[in-house]
Amino acid sequence: MTDPYATDPHAPSAHPHPAASGGDTKTLSIVSLVLGLASIFLGISVLVPIAGIIVGVMARKREPSGRAFALWGIWLSVASLVLGLLLWLLVGGAILAAVGLAAAAG
């Protein structure tokens, strides 16, 4: 005789664990988007856009439902990184040109 109150370990639970429920999470995708936006608004930074790109690539692989957020985060981070590097090159070139002109005049 079987116990009517015994739980079957293979039966689905009435309250499944959130991670086991199969719900689509977008945490990495949203973090990538936030890092992309932060890299645009924080100005000249190298670490924040790199982190946004890395998290965005991870999100594209792990979270198919957050693909749009991840892509926006990647593109904003790439744009910020490229613009920041160009600005650093322009400022560095201007400083080197000024030093060269000062050395030639003096």
N, C-alpha and C positions, 0 to 999 in steps of 0.2 A: 504494500500500500504506500502510495506516495504522499508526501506532506503537501497540502494545498498552499501552505504559506511559504514554502521554500522558494528561493529565487533561482531561476535558471541563469547560469553565468553567460549563456549565449543570447539571452533575450534582450531586446533593446531596453534601455533605461527610460523611465518616465521623464527624468531630468538629465539629459546628456551633458557631459562636460563641454564648455564652450569651444575648446580646441578640437574636440572630437565631433562637433556637430556638423562640420563640413561647411560652415559659413565662410564666405569670402571676406578676408581681412584686407585692408588697404593701408596698413600701418607704414610699411616701408615706402610705398608710393607717396603717401602724404608727407612723410619725412623728407623724401627727395624733392618734392615740390616746395616745401618750406625752406629747405636749404638753398634751392635755386632762387627763390624770391629773396631770401636773406643775402645771398651773394650779390644780387643786383643792388639792393638797398644799402648794404654795408660798404660798398665802394671797393677800393683796391684791397683784395684779399686773395690769397692763393689756396689756403686750406679749406675754406668753406665750399668753393666750387668743386674742388677735387672730391670732397666728402659727398657732395650732392650727386656727382657723376657716379661714384662708386655705389652709393645707396640706390640710385636710380637703376643701374644695371642689375643689381641684386633684386630689386623689386620687379623688373620686367621678367626675370626668370621664375620668381617664386609666386607672384601675385598677378595672374592674368586679368583679373577684374579691375585692377588699378593701373592698367597700361597707360591710359591717357595722363594720369597724374605723374607717373614715372617719366613718360616722355617729355612732358612740360618741365619737370625738374631737371632732366638731363640737358635739354636745350637751353634753359635759363642758366644753368651752371656752366655749360660750354661757352655761351655768349659772354658771360661775366669773366670767365677765365681768359678768353681771347682778348677781350677789350682791356682787361687789367694788364695782361702781358704787353699789349701794344702800347699802352700808356707808359708802362715802365721803360720800354725801349725808347719811346720818344723823349721822356724826361732824361733818361740816361744819356741819350745822344746829344740832347741840348746841353747838358752839364759838361760832357766831354768836349763839345764844340766850344763852349765858353772857356774852358780851361786851356784848350789849344790856342784860342785867340789871345788869351791873356799871356800865355807863355811866348807867343810870337811877337807880341807888342812890347813885352818887357825885356 
